[in-house]
Amino acid sequence: MQRANELRIVSSAREEMIEFTDEVSKRITAIGVDDGVCVLFVQHTTCGITINENADPDVQSDMLGFLQRLIPQYEPNFKHFEHNSDAHIKSTIVGSSVAIPFDNGKLCLGRWQGIYLCEFDGPRERSVLIKVL
């Protein structure tokens, strides 16, 4: 059951970045508050949320590729039996929340900025909580 202050995002690969800026904008409009701060929080330990460039998909590819090289899935010293220690580490580096101001009902993102779920242990369905302050 999806709550009114929750977005469900479904990933289709083990690692990917999924932009969901438009969905957040729609929620802000539906709430009907003109000015404030939108806080997004992902309730999972193997994915994160970030704001980054949404004009060139190579940025997402470069980010994921660098994190894969920096923290490989099968690092021989990892002890966690599920073989997703890399996902936990990547999630910690990226972070589990962002706060975005909005004015006149519109997110105050820069021209090329988008909001991304960073999936590191998919494919899965993820929940992102939305809180407007």
Beta strands, then each sheet from edge to edge (+ up, - down):
strand 1: 6-10
strand 2: 16-19
strand 3: 36-42
strand 4: 47-53
strand 5: 97-103
strand 6: 106-107
strand 7: 113-119
strand 8: 125-132
sheet 1: 1+ 8- 3+ 5- 6+
sheet 2: 2+ 7- 4+
end
